[in-house]
Amino acid sequence: MKQLTLIISTLCVLSACSKKNTTPANNTTNTQQPSGNLNADEQKLVGNWMVEFRTDTFYDGSGKNYTHQKTIPILCEQDDTYIFRADKTYIIDEGKDTCKAGEQYGPWEWSISYDMLNYEHGPNPPQFSSQYNMPDDSHFSVQWSTQGLKGLVKYTYHYKRK
């Protein structure tokens, strides 16, 4: 009888030592994890991103002749991190070097629809969408075209995962 009591006691102690879920059910601080309500393209965008470089392409009136200008972000923007969250909001962390004192850092909304990324800080004016392309899980680009005085202009921002 003592052996049976010892076995039952041991089993009770072992079951009490099992691993518990330490994350509270209402924890909203971890917004990096993709959410079940996002489609595959949206899930890939969730995370931390930095602008790697920008390409401006200028076309003349014929559409055949063009020039490219590749630029890297100015020094105070090189450490900026765009944090796209699973709740379809994003914020900007300006890092150590800041360009504008007191600028609003978010949150702002983002969405992807019909291969267009809608977010306030793209190459486009805030009311317009940007053509979105993600060639791999570590890079994406957005492009916006407009008609300039001398022909078509395409602005492309190239992002890399941080």
Secondary structure, 3 states (H helix, E strand, C coil): CHHHHHHHHHHHHHHHCCCCCCCCCCCCCCCCCCCCCCCHHHHHHCEEEEEEEEEEEEECCCCCCEEEEEECCCHHHCCCEEEECCCCEEEEECCCCCCCCCCCCCCEECEEECCEEECCCCCCCCCCCEEEEEEECCEEEEEEEEEECCEEEEEEEEEEEC
